[in-house]
Amino acid sequence: MDLLDPIDLLTMGYTDTVQIVAYSIPEDSVYTSNLQYAQIGSMYDPIFGITTANFYTQLYLTSTSVKFGTNPVFDSAFLYIPYKSSFGDTLSNMTFRVYTLQEDIEDSTGYYSNSTLDYDAAKPIGEITFQPKPNDSSYFEGSTHAPFLRIPINSNFGNHVLNPKDTVSLYNNAGFVKFYKGLCIVAENQTTPNKGAIITFNMPSDYSRIIMYYHNDEEDSLNYNFSINEDGLRFQNYDHRGYAEATTMLKEQLQGNISSGQQFLFAQGMGGVKIKIEFPHLSKWFESEKVIINDAQLILGNASVSDLFTNPSSVTLRGVGEGGSTSPNVIVDESDVTGYFDGTYSSASNSYRFRIKRYVQQVLTGKTNDNGLHLIIPGASYVGSRLVLNGTSSPQSDLKLYLRYTRLF
């Protein structure tokens, strides 16, 4: 009986012709309650259209049993919100308006990117038109501080808080938020392409506050601080206007035209757009034989060219559940050694790369479903980045899955 050399039982293989279907789909609304930062602004991306971010928050007293004295009179007030960063064109003029909420922010309610509350639109308490300066130091109370935006607050606010119906409203914050439900900071929609920005603010923080100046019958120069801090409830609203102003190709994909993804693919944070990636024949590819996947690299060519609306430094992949929703859990390869899974943008190759050999192996063996993957921008609850990728048949650099495998006989 002839014996075969064991090495003859193994055959190495390579392919870059795995069929891929990819297209853009609407992102589910994202959870935005009590985030670490606030995003406010409006931008008109020539590809993604108009996106506007508004912020809802409670306002807190900074002491208990507050008394404003006999016959208090409002003089002036300012809302201070510290800058953190920006996305878009900070040379554009922007307008923010501040309103008083007419509904409670409920502790028991989870708020999402499509959540809103009623506010008193007829009586804004503040307004400012400005050019954002997130990198310029601010001068306040005789010293230099980290950059912040200062919004004038008018007597609609002052007259409200200085004249409560009873002392319980100013006794503590539990009573105050029932009396004064909070603020909404609303950005005016940007209507000019390539203009506008989404500004990220360090809010809540020790420096996010309203300082109100007033006088009464006893003293003529008084002030009181109201705080926007970690204890207060807050949430974000993001409005993409149904991508009405977006480029035709993006709108086609969002309306179900899958074939349009052959040219370009689109993703955007803030509950906007994600990319569905399918491998239609992968689970049946080696149905009649056994293989071990040695390497599987998914390469996505970057097609973003804007200096204003820049592509994200990284993206990530998530599995797709049976109902088509994005899995909250990482795919198996992401739990490997740090950096192996990747997803970081490479300027040298102008692309993103993922190593997904364990995911592919599990699809082949039936240990995971074959519903495909969702490509998303990490931190979609508070990241304004957007991305354009080359599609599955792009002449520039198409989307490919490169496989190296060992065939077992």
ABEGO torsion letter per residue (X at the ends): XBBBBAAAABBBBBBAABBBBBBBBBBBBBBABGBABBBBEBBBBAAAEBBBBBBBBBBBBABBGBBAEBGBBBABBBBBBBBABBBEBAABBBBBBBBBBABBBBAABBBBAABBBBBBAABBABBBBBBBBAABBBBBGGBBBBBBBBBBBBAAAAAAAABBABAAAAABAAAAAAABAEBBBBBBBBABBGBEBBBBBBOBBAABBBBBBBBBAABABBBBBBBBBAABBBBBBBBAGGGAABBAAAAAAAAGBAAAAAABBBBBBGGBBBBBBBBAAAAAAAAABBBBBABBBBBBBBABABAABBBBABBBBBBBBAAGBBBABBBAAAABBBGAAEGBBBAAAGBBBBBAAAAAAAAAAGABBAAEBBBBBBGAAABABBBBBBBAABAABBBBBBBBBBBBX
